[in-house]
Amino acid sequence: MRVVLKRSHELFVARVSGRKIPVVIKRNSRARRLILRIDEALGLPVITIPSRMALTKGEDFLRENLHWVENRLSRISPAVPFSDGGVFPLRGAPCRIVHSGGRGLIEVKREPGGWVLTVPGQPEFLIRRVTEWLKREARRDIETAVQKHARAVGRRPNAVRIGDAKSRWGSCSASGVLTFSWRLVLAPPFVLDYLAAHEVAHLREMNHGPKFWALVERLDGRHRTASAWLNTHGPALAAIGRTT
């Protein structure tokens, strides 16, 4: 196995057995050790390095773990970029993109085989427009689900945020801020509803103890099925819209 490393602006390019693998470098002042993980949304390995540590330490760490990196990358779903004629899941059903050109708003309609998303505008803006549209749809679905479960538990979140977290589908901060991945709009609705119930339950129980799971059970009787769906299909959702 031949390995070549090139360094440029906190980015490694590792060549392993003839294949180039970009590796993102992140400096973190609070980090006390080197951390290597796979960013499934980017489809790339990421090394977190303490701020004062020499970059060469990161190179050595990467060399020592190249086999692990190759193994993990081989399990990542191939990228599914948004493109004219491309198909991706929308609320669990196939959705085909049709680039119409001209001006106007994105339109979606249901057909026998699934959804059709008509996207106007210049071709170079198609990816951005589809992504932004999906984020708006995700916010609408998630806020509706959160409101339903919040009424059931008698608690209100201080805010609901939509992002693209790399390591979790949702979170609840100590201050009552709920954050969700926009990619939940790609999954079947019962999966999104489970994540909303899960995070709302944390407004009362900031743990994963018996009381927390009893509350989740009361809010969503399908939570085990939804969790299993995410474990099986979640990694593929991270590839949707990815271009690398």
ROKEGU-847369 format. One record per residue (C-alpha): residue in three letters; x, y, z; residue number from 0. Coordinates in steps of 0.5 Angstrom, whole numbers. Example, Ala and Ser with C-alpha at 12.3 -4.5 7.8 and 13.67 -1.06 7.14 Angstrom:
% ROKEGU-847369
<res->Ala; px->25; py->-9; pz->16; n->0>
<res->Ser; px->27; py->-2; pz->14; n->1>
END
This chain:
% ROKEGU-847369
<res->Met; px->0; py->0; pz->0; n->0>
<res->Arg; px->3; py->6; pz->-2; n->1>
<res->Val; px->1; py->13; pz->1; n->2>
<res->Val; px->3; py->20; pz->-1; n->3>
<res->Leu; px->1; py->26; pz->3; n->4>
<res->Lys; px->0; py->33; pz->1; n->5>
<res->Arg; px->-1; py->39; pz->5; n->6>
<res->Ser; px->-5; py->45; pz->3; n->7>
<res->His; px->-9; py->50; pz->8; n->8>
<res->Glu; px->-11; py->45; pz->13; n->9>
<res->Leu; px->-13; py->40; pz->8; n->10>
<res->Phe; px->-9; py->33; pz->7; n->11>
<res->Val; px->-10; py->29; pz->1; n->12>
<res->Ala; px->-8; py->22; pz->2; n->13>
<res->Arg; px->-6; py->17; pz->-4; n->14>
<res->Val; px->-8; py->10; pz->-2; n->15>
<res->Ser; px->-7; py->5; pz->-7; n->16>
<res->Gly; px->-8; py->10; pz->-13; n->17>
<res->Arg; px->-14; py->13; pz->-10; n->18>
<res->Lys; px->-14; py->20; pz->-7; n->19>
<res->Ile; px->-17; py->22; pz->-1; n->20>
<res->Pro; px->-18; py->29; pz->2; n->21>
<res->Val; px->-18; py->29; pz->9; n->22>
<res->Val; px->-21; py->36; pz->13; n->23>
<res->Ile; px->-17; py->39; pz->18; n->24>
<res->Lys; px->-20; py->42; pz->24; n->25>
<res->Arg; px->-17; py->46; pz->29; n->26>
<res->Asn; px->-20; py->46; pz->36; n->27>
<res->Ser; px->-18; py->50; pz->42; n->28>
<res->Arg; px->-21; py->46; pz->47; n->29>
<res->Ala; px->-19; py->39; pz->44; n->30>
<res->Arg; px->-14; py->35; pz->48; n->31>
<res->Arg; px->-12; py->30; pz->43; n->32>
<res->Leu; px->-13; py->28; pz->36; n->33>
<res->Ile; px->-20; py->26; pz->34; n->34>
<res->Leu; px->-21; py->22; pz->27; n->35>
<res->Arg; px->-28; py->21; pz->24; n->36>
<res->Ile; px->-32; py->21; pz->18; n->37>
<res->Asp; px->-37; py->26; pz->16; n->38>
<res->Glu; px->-42; py->22; pz->12; n->39>
<res->Ala; px->-45; py->29; pz->9; n->40>
<res->Leu; px->-39; py->31; pz->6; n->41>
<res->Gly; px->-36; py->24; pz->5; n->42>
<res->Leu; px->-30; py->25; pz->8; n->43>
<res->Pro; px->-25; py->24; pz->14; n->44>
<res->Val; px->-24; py->29; pz->19; n->45>
<res->Ile; px->-19; py->30; pz->24; n->46>
<res->Thr; px->-19; py->35; pz->30; n->47>
<res->Ile; px->-13; py->37; pz->32; n->48>
<res->Pro; px->-11; py->42; pz->38; n->49>
<res->Ser; px->-10; py->49; pz->37; n->50>
<res->Arg; px->-2; py->48; pz->39; n->51>
<res->Met; px->-1; py->42; pz->36; n->52>
<res->Ala; px->4; py->41; pz->30; n->53>
<res->Leu; px->0; py->39; pz->24; n->54>
<res->Thr; px->5; py->34; pz->22; n->55>
<res->Lys; px->2; py->30; pz->28; n->56>
<res->Gly; px->-4; py->30; pz->24; n->57>
<res->Glu; px->0; py->27; pz->18; n->58>
<res->Asp; px->3; py->21; pz->23; n->59>
<res->Phe; px->-4; py->20; pz->26; n->60>
<res->Leu; px->-7; py->19; pz->19; n->61>
<res->Arg; px->-2; py->14; pz->17; n->62>
<res->Glu; px->-3; py->10; pz->23; n->63>
<res->Asn; px->-11; py->10; pz->21; n->64>
<res->Leu; px->-11; py->9; pz->14; n->65>
<res->His; px->-14; py->2; pz->14; n->66>
<res->Trp; px->-19; py->5; pz->19; n->67>
<res->Val; px->-21; py->11; pz->14; n->68>
<res->Glu; px->-21; py->6; pz->8; n->69>
<res->Asn; px->-26; py->1; pz->11; n->70>
<res->Arg; px->-31; py->7; pz->14; n->71>
<res->Leu; px->-31; py->10; pz->7; n->72>
<res->Ser; px->-32; py->4; pz->3; n->73>
<res->Arg; px->-39; py->4; pz->7; n->74>
<res->Ile; px->-41; py->11; pz->6; n->75>
<res->Ser; px->-47; py->11; pz->1; n->76>
<res->Pro; px->-45; py->14; pz->-6; n->77>
<res->Ala; px->-46; py->21; pz->-7; n->78>
<res->Val; px->-53; py->23; pz->-10; n->79>
<res->Pro; px->-53; py->30; pz->-12; n->80>
<res->Phe; px->-59; py->34; pz->-14; n->81>
<res->Ser; px->-59; py->35; pz->-22; n->82>
<res->Asp; px->-64; py->35; pz->-27; n->83>
<res->Gly; px->-68; py->28; pz->-28; n->84>
<res->Gly; px->-65; py->26; pz->-21; n->85>
<res->Val; px->-69; py->22; pz->-16; n->86>
<res->Phe; px->-68; py->23; pz->-9; n->87>
<res->Pro; px->-73; py->21; pz->-3; n->88>
<res->Leu; px->-78; py->26; pz->-1; n->89>
<res->Arg; px->-82; py->24; pz->6; n->90>
<res->Gly; px->-80; py->17; pz->4; n->91>
<res->Ala; px->-83; py->17; pz->-3; n->92>
<res->Pro; px->-79; py->18; pz->-10; n->93>
<res->Cys; px->-78; py->25; pz->-12; n->94>
<res->Arg; px->-76; py->27; pz->-19; n->95>
<res->Ile; px->-73; py->34; pz->-21; n->96>
<res->Val; px->-75; py->37; pz->-27; n->97>
<res->His; px->-71; py->43; pz->-29; n->98>
<res->Ser; px->-76; py->48; pz->-33; n->99>
<res->Gly; px->-71; py->54; pz->-34; n->100>
<res->Gly; px->-74; py->61; pz->-34; n->101>
<res->Arg; px->-77; py->65; pz->-28; n->102>
<res->Gly; px->-82; py->63; pz->-22; n->103>
<res->Leu; px->-82; py->59; pz->-16; n->104>
<res->Ile; px->-81; py->51; pz->-15; n->105>
<res->Glu; px->-87; py->47; pz->-15; n->106>
<res->Val; px->-88; py->40; pz->-13; n->107>
<res->Lys; px->-94; py->36; pz->-15; n->108>
<res->Arg; px->-96; py->28; pz->-13; n->109>
<res->Glu; px->-96; py->23; pz->-19; n->110>
<res->Pro; px->-97; py->16; pz->-19; n->111>
<res->Gly; px->-90; py->14; pz->-18; n->112>
<res->Gly; px->-88; py->19; pz->-13; n->113>
<res->Trp; px->-87; py->27; pz->-13; n->114>
<res->Val; px->-84; py->31; pz->-19; n->115>
<res->Leu; px->-80; py->38; pz->-17; n->116>
<res->Thr; px->-80; py->43; pz->-22; n->117>
<res->Val; px->-74; py->48; pz->-21; n->118>
<res->Pro; px->-74; py->54; pz->-25; n->119>
<res->Gly; px->-68; py->59; pz->-26; n->120>
<res->Gln; px->-61; py->58; pz->-28; n->121>
<res->Pro; px->-58; py->51; pz->-28; n->122>
<res->Glu; px->-52; py->53; pz->-24; n->123>
<res->Phe; px->-57; py->55; pz->-18; n->124>
<res->Leu; px->-61; py->48; pz->-18; n->125>
<res->Ile; px->-57; py->45; pz->-13; n->126>
<res->Arg; px->-58; py->51; pz->-8; n->127>
<res->Arg; px->-65; py->52; pz->-10; n->128>
<res->Val; px->-67; py->45; pz->-8; n->129>
<res->Thr; px->-63; py->45; pz->-2; n->130>
<res->Glu; px->-66; py->51; pz->1; n->131>
<res->Trp; px->-73; py->49; pz->-1; n->132>
<res->Leu; px->-72; py->42; pz->2; n->133>
<res->Lys; px->-70; py->46; pz->9; n->134>
<res->Arg; px->-76; py->50; pz->8; n->135>
<res->Glu; px->-80; py->44; pz->8; n->136>
<res->Ala; px->-77; py->41; pz->13; n->137>
<res->Arg; px->-78; py->47; pz->18; n->138>
<res->Arg; px->-85; py->47; pz->16; n->139>
<res->Asp; px->-86; py->39; pz->18; n->140>
<res->Ile; px->-81; py->39; pz->24; n->141>
<res->Glu; px->-85; py->46; pz->27; n->142>
<res->Thr; px->-92; py->42; pz->26; n->143>
<res->Ala; px->-89; py->36; pz->30; n->144>
<res->Val; px->-86; py->40; pz->35; n->145>
<res->Gln; px->-92; py->44; pz->37; n->146>
<res->Lys; px->-96; py->38; pz->37; n->147>
<res->His; px->-92; py->34; pz->42; n->148>
<res->Ala; px->-90; py->40; pz->46; n->149>
<res->Arg; px->-98; py->41; pz->47; n->150>
<res->Ala; px->-98; py->34; pz->50; n->151>
<res->Val; px->-92; py->35; pz->55; n->152>
<res->Gly; px->-94; py->42; pz->57; n->153>
<res->Arg; px->-87; py->45; pz->55; n->154>
<res->Arg; px->-85; py->50; pz->50; n->155>
<res->Pro; px->-78; py->50; pz->47; n->156>
<res->Asn; px->-75; py->57; pz->47; n->157>
<res->Ala; px->-73; py->56; pz->39; n->158>
<res->Val; px->-73; py->51; pz->34; n->159>
<res->Arg; px->-67; py->51; pz->29; n->160>
<res->Ile; px->-66; py->47; pz->23; n->161>
<res->Gly; px->-59; py->45; pz->21; n->162>
<res->Asp; px->-55; py->40; pz->18; n->163>
<res->Ala; px->-51; py->36; pz->24; n->164>
<res->Lys; px->-46; py->31; pz->22; n->165>
<res->Ser; px->-47; py->27; pz->28; n->166>
<res->Arg; px->-54; py->27; pz->30; n->167>
<res->Trp; px->-61; py->28; pz->28; n->168>
<res->Gly; px->-64; py->32; pz->33; n->169>
<res->Ser; px->-61; py->35; pz->40; n->170>
<res->Cys; px->-64; py->39; pz->46; n->171>
<res->Ser; px->-60; py->44; pz->49; n->172>
<res->Ala; px->-60; py->46; pz->57; n->173>
<res->Ser; px->-63; py->52; pz->55; n->174>
<res->Gly; px->-69; py->49; pz->51; n->175>
<res->Val; px->-67; py->50; pz->44; n->176>
<res->Leu; px->-69; py->44; pz->39; n->177>
<res->Thr; px->-64; py->43; pz->33; n->178>
<res->Phe; px->-66; py->38; pz->28; n->179>
<res->Ser; px->-63; py->36; pz->21; n->180>
<res->Trp; px->-66; py->38; pz->15; n->181>
<res->Arg; px->-65; py->31; pz->12; n->182>
<res->Leu; px->-71; py->29; pz->16; n->183>
<res->Val; px->-76; py->31; pz->11; n->184>
<res->Leu; px->-73; py->26; pz->6; n->185>
<res->Ala; px->-75; py->20; pz->11; n->186>
<res->Pro; px->-82; py->18; pz->12; n->187>
<res->Pro; px->-86; py->22; pz->16; n->188>
<res->Phe; px->-87; py->17; pz->22; n->189>
<res->Val; px->-79; py->18; pz->23; n->190>
<res->Leu; px->-79; py->26; pz->23; n->191>
<res->Asp; px->-85; py->25; pz->28; n->192>
<res->Tyr; px->-81; py->21; pz->32; n->193>
<res->Leu; px->-75; py->25; pz->32; n->194>
<res->Ala; px->-79; py->31; pz->34; n->195>
<res->Ala; px->-82; py->27; pz->40; n->196>
<res->His; px->-75; py->25; pz->42; n->197>
<res->Glu; px->-73; py->32; pz->43; n->198>
<res->Val; px->-79; py->35; pz->46; n->199>
<res->Ala; px->-79; py->29; pz->51; n->200>
<res->His; px->-72; py->32; pz->53; n->201>
<res->Leu; px->-75; py->39; pz->55; n->202>
<res->Arg; px->-78; py->35; pz->61; n->203>
<res->Glu; px->-73; py->29; pz->62; n->204>
<res->Met; px->-66; py->32; pz->60; n->205>
<res->Asn; px->-63; py->24; pz->60; n->206>
<res->His; px->-65; py->18; pz->57; n->207>
<res->Gly; px->-67; py->14; pz->63; n->208>
<res->Pro; px->-73; py->10; pz->64; n->209>
<res->Lys; px->-78; py->16; pz->65; n->210>
<res->Phe; px->-75; py->19; pz->59; n->211>
<res->Trp; px->-77; py->13; pz->55; n->212>
<res->Ala; px->-84; py->12; pz->58; n->213>
<res->Leu; px->-85; py->19; pz->56; n->214>
<res->Val; px->-83; py->18; pz->49; n->215>
<res->Glu; px->-87; py->12; pz->49; n->216>
<res->Arg; px->-93; py->16; pz->51; n->217>
<res->Leu; px->-92; py->21; pz->45; n->218>
<res->Asp; px->-90; py->16; pz->40; n->219>
<res->Gly; px->-92; py->9; pz->40; n->220>
<res->Arg; px->-88; py->8; pz->34; n->221>
<res->His; px->-81; py->10; pz->36; n->222>
<res->Arg; px->-78; py->3; pz->36; n->223>
<res->Thr; px->-80; py->2; pz->29; n->224>
<res->Ala; px->-77; py->10; pz->27; n->225>
<res->Ser; px->-71; py->9; pz->31; n->226>
<res->Ala; px->-69; py->2; pz->27; n->227>
<res->Trp; px->-71; py->6; pz->20; n->228>
<res->Leu; px->-66; py->11; pz->22; n->229>
<res->Asn; px->-61; py->6; pz->24; n->230>
<res->Thr; px->-62; py->2; pz->17; n->231>
<res->His; px->-63; py->8; pz->12; n->232>
<res->Gly; px->-60; py->14; pz->16; n->233>
<res->Pro; px->-53; py->14; pz->13; n->234>
<res->Ala; px->-56; py->14; pz->6; n->235>
<res->Leu; px->-60; py->20; pz->7; n->236>
<res->Ala; px->-53; py->24; pz->9; n->237>
<res->Ala; px->-51; py->22; pz->1; n->238>
<res->Ile; px->-57; py->26; pz->-1; n->239>
<res->Gly; px->-55; py->33; pz->-5; n->240>
<res->Arg; px->-48; py->31; pz->-4; n->241>
<res->Thr; px->-43; py->32; pz->-10; n->242>
<res->Thr; px->-37; py->29; pz->-8; n->243>
END
